[in-house]
Amino acid sequence: MNAPCILIPIPIQDSEKRRFTLGKNYVNSLVACGAIPILLPTVVAPENWRVMYESADGVLLSGGGDVDPALFGEPAHEKTYGVDRERDEVEMALARWALQDDKPLFAICRGIQVMNVALGGSLIQDLPSQWGSTVPHDGNYSGFERHAVAHEVCVEPGTHIAQILGPGNVGVNSFHHQALKDVARGLVVTSRAPDGIVESVEFPGKRHYIGVQWHPEEMAAGREDMMRLFRAFVEACADERD
């Protein structure tokens, strides 16, 4: 397999706005599967986004702050935080291009939310106040560690992600206070949490257009099923290169 190049947008996230940041386990998981990450700073001029996109074999959208609710026609909830419109615009463009070109895309946590909004969907802006579930979605659960299981998701049989993880219940971690509300036209829900929250989606007919609400990169080092998510993505990207 020729090593595929995977584009990852990286935002400025430190409090002093001096550093671009990306969790190392995104990179570690891709490298472990034989990929070459290419980082796209979100301050790159829009006319150059396409240049970098064209040079890559796939796109990974990582976690982070909240998507600007104006992009799905809502005012900001009082709990909405970390909005970065610059990042939103870059990632939404990449999500649309990847769908149009059938270029592999893997969207994680915030990434699945960006994917949904980019294609016309909307978000629950704050689960505790707008959904009221007792399922621990926001990382506040007993024995908290980044790789620890917070709850299970039920994977729908016959879906692309079921081919990777297997159908049925899968234990996942969880670090989000927002989630998909109105699912964009064309996307299919492929797993849900016990409270009904959407945990993964895909676009049928595309080679690899998958989003998950949990953080598999934090579990991949010790969980073969989570590493399979990255391996399947990287293999699809390698096919793009070939």
Secondary structure as the mmCIF struct_conf table of DSSP 4:
data_model
#
loop_
_struct_conf.conf_type_id
_struct_conf.id
_struct_conf.beg_label_comp_id
_struct_conf.beg_label_asym_id
_struct_conf.beg_label_seq_id
_struct_conf.end_label_comp_id
_struct_conf.end_label_asym_id
_struct_conf.end_label_seq_id
HELX_LH_PP_P HELX_LH_PP_P1 ASN A 2 PRO A 4
STRN STRN1 CYS A 5 ILE A 10
STRN STRN2 ILE A 12 ILE A 12
BEND BEND1 ASP A 14 ASP A 14
TURN_TY1_P TURN_TY1_P1 SER A 15 GLU A 16
BEND BEND2 LYS A 17 LYS A 17
STRN STRN3 PHE A 20 PHE A 20
HELX_RH_AL_P HELX_RH_AL_P1 LYS A 24 ALA A 32
TURN_TY1_P TURN_TY1_P2 CYS A 33 GLY A 34
STRN STRN4 ILE A 36 PRO A 41
TURN_TY1_P TURN_TY1_P3 THR A 42 VAL A 43
BEND BEND3 VAL A 44 VAL A 44
HELX_RH_AL_P HELX_RH_AL_P2 PRO A 46 SER A 55
BEND BEND4 ASP A 57 ASP A 57
STRN STRN5 GLY A 58 LEU A 61
BEND BEND5 GLY A 65 GLY A 65
HELX_LH_PP_P HELX_LH_PP_P2 ASP A 66 ASP A 68
HELX_RH_3T_P HELX_RH_3T_P1 PRO A 69 PHE A 72
TURN_TY1_P TURN_TY1_P4 GLY A 73 GLY A 73
HELX_LH_PP_P HELX_LH_PP_P3 PRO A 75 HIS A 77
TURN_TY1_P TURN_TY1_P5 GLU A 78 LYS A 79
HELX_RH_AL_P HELX_RH_AL_P3 ARG A 85 ASP A 101
TURN_TY1_P TURN_TY1_P6 ASP A 102 ASP A 102
STRN STRN6 LEU A 105 ILE A 108
TURN_TY1_P TURN_TY1_P7 CYS A 109 CYS A 109
HELX_RH_AL_P HELX_RH_AL_P4 ARG A 110 ALA A 118
TURN_TY1_P TURN_TY1_P8 LEU A 119 GLY A 120
STRN STRN7 LEU A 123 ILE A 124
BEND BEND6 GLN A 125 GLN A 125
HELX_RH_AL_P HELX_RH_AL_P5 LEU A 127 GLN A 130
TURN_TY1_P TURN_TY1_P9 TRP A 131 TRP A 131
BEND BEND7 VAL A 135 VAL A 135
BEND BEND8 ASP A 138 GLY A 139
TURN_TY1_P TURN_TY1_P10 SER A 142 GLY A 143
TURN_TY1_P TURN_TY1_P11 ARG A 146 HIS A 147
BEND BEND9 ALA A 148 ALA A 148
STRN STRN8 HIS A 151 VAL A 155
HELX_LH_PP_P HELX_LH_PP_P4 GLU A 156 GLU A 156
TURN_TY1_P TURN_TY1_P12 PRO A 157 GLY A 158
BEND BEND10 THR A 159 THR A 159
HELX_RH_AL_P HELX_RH_AL_P6 HIS A 160 LEU A 165
BEND BEND11 PRO A 167 PRO A 167
STRN STRN9 GLY A 168 VAL A 172
BEND BEND12 HIS A 177 HIS A 177
STRN STRN10 ALA A 179 LEU A 180
BEND BEND13 LYS A 181 ASP A 182
HELX_LH_PP_P HELX_LH_PP_P5 VAL A 183 ALA A 184
TURN_TY1_P TURN_TY1_P13 ARG A 185 GLY A 186
STRN STRN11 VAL A 188 ARG A 192
TURN_TY1_P TURN_TY1_P14 PRO A 194 ASP A 195
BEND BEND14 GLY A 196 GLY A 196
STRN STRN12 VAL A 198 GLU A 202
TURN_TY1_P TURN_TY1_P15 PRO A 204 GLY A 205
BEND BEND15 LYS A 206 HIS A 208
STRN STRN13 TYR A 209 VAL A 212
BEND BEND16 GLN A 213 TRP A 214
HELX_RH_3T_P HELX_RH_3T_P2 PRO A 216 GLU A 218
TURN_TY1_P TURN_TY1_P16 MET A 219 GLY A 222
HELX_RH_AL_P HELX_RH_AL_P7 GLU A 224 ARG A 241
#
